[in-house]
Amino acid sequence: MAKQKTTVENPYVPKPYKILEFHRETSDSFTVKADMKINHDPGQFVQVGLPGVGECPISICSDSREFIQLNIREVGNVTTALSKLEQGDTILIRGPYGKGYPMRYLKGNSLLIIGGGCGVAPLKGIIDYAENHRGDYKKLSLLLGYRSPDDILFQRELVEWKNKYHLQVTVDKNTHGKFCYGAREGFVTDALKSMDISNNNQAAFVCGPPIMMKFVIKSLKDKGFNDDQIFLSTERLMYCALGVCCHCMIKGKFTCVDGPVFRYDEIKDLEDG
Ligand SMILES: Cc1cc2nc3c(=O)[nH]c(=O)nc-3n(C[C@H](O)[C@H](O)[C@H](O)COP(=O)(O)OP(=O)(O)OC[C@H]3O[C@@H](n4cnc5c(N)ncnc54)[C@H](O)[C@@H]3O)c2cc1C
């Protein structure tokens, strides 16, 4: 009997995709749109790479109805090499990976999105998703904090967000002396504290530097939010993204497969927070 041929895809092998758009956001970050359309949840990530350089995990910052968008900050080897690319060049992508935000289970809620710096990138995926499923959610409130006006991400989208949602942008230091996008000086936690909001039918999504997340969680708790109403997006050094290399493991949980999105009650007791 002739043996049936089976093809098993190697999950480590990425596929090449063309860059449709390369947009510089700030002096050290850029957004690429690639000719890849995949089904994914907001908050999931892909491994992005270049031959001979390497690969790294990057959150998808668009909705799955559109071509994939990735906002990348230049911090090292791979991300600096990616920053030299242009429209028409090819990048390698594998994924999507991880557990994203459980948007389907949160239907009927208002969404409070709180981001700090490059942590706004995975949260943009929620904003785009909610925009494409507008009838499923009530109010959208965005609190986005940056170090200075020069660090503000997604400036092309901010005008639209300002018209449609409750938007407050904060900058730690207003180096320009003029406020764009109605930004105010202070921390994003100050904006949260002064916001009149209850936990009633509300889900909060937080992503940013660990210190910012810590204080935002405290403020949310002060405002009556329960642990299971708070969703955090986490980052750990990782290589495989498939739960094999164990680099991203925190006390029995893999950031790559159990996360990167966790409900606060799932991780609040883990040792390194
Ligand atoms: C799930 C997930 C989603 C991410 N999403 C984004 C995103 O949307 N946009 C973005 O710009 N970045 C994102 N990152 C971070 C990004 O993967 C790292 O900045 C990238 O790996 C750096 O690669 P590099 O080769 O340029 O730097 P390297 O030369 O490898 O590293 C530069 C320095 O950063 C440290 N480092 C690298 N990765 C991490 C990490 N994950 N945590 C802590 N320290 C690290 C290295 O140890 C080194 O000190 C994400 C990370 C994870 C785990």
The ligand as a Gaussian input file, in Angstrom:
#p B3LYP/6-31G(d) Opt

LIG

0 1
 C        5.685000      38.890000      24.384000
 C        6.594000      40.037000      24.028000
 C        6.116000      41.083000      23.258000
 C        6.951000      42.146000      22.927000
 N        6.442000      43.159000      22.142000
 C        7.253000      44.155000      21.751000
 C        6.755000      45.184000      20.883000
 O        5.591000      45.198000      20.479000
 N        7.629000      46.144000      20.514000
 C        8.936000      46.175000      20.942000
 O        9.674000      47.086000      20.554000
 N        9.419000      45.233000      21.780000
 C        8.613000      44.219000      22.177000
 N        9.113000      43.249000      22.999000
 C       10.513000      43.341000      23.450000
 C       11.426000      42.866000      22.342000
 O       11.199000      41.492000      22.077000
 C       12.894000      43.061000      22.772000
 O       13.151000      44.431000      22.881000
 C       13.787000      42.424000      21.696000
 O       13.878000      41.052000      21.968000
 C       15.155000      43.011000      21.698000
 O       15.874000      42.308000      20.708000
 P       17.231000      42.876000      20.143000
 O       17.936000      41.756000      19.435000
 O       17.015000      44.130000      19.371000
 O       18.007000      43.273000      21.460000
 P       19.146000      42.432000      22.196000
 O       20.433000      42.837000      21.559000
 O       18.796000      40.997000      22.251000
 O       18.935000      42.971000      23.645000
 C       19.141000      44.291000      24.082000
 C       19.000000      44.271000      25.605000
 O       17.620000      44.075000      25.965000
 C       17.502000      42.893000      26.791000
 N       16.246000      42.260000      26.411000
 C       15.898000      41.760000      25.217000
 N       14.644000      41.297000      25.234000
 C       14.168000      41.513000      26.483000
 C       12.934000      41.245000      27.129000
 N       11.898000      40.676000      26.513000
 N       12.819000      41.614000      28.431000
 C       13.828000      42.185000      29.078000
 N       15.029000      42.466000      28.519000
 C       15.197000      42.121000      27.236000
 C       18.705000      42.068000      26.475000
 O       19.027000      41.195000      27.533000
 C       19.767000      43.152000      26.276000
 O       20.223000      43.617000      27.510000
 C        8.302000      42.176000      23.374000
 C        8.775000      41.129000      24.167000
 C        7.940000      40.073000      24.516000
 C        8.470000      38.962000      25.353000

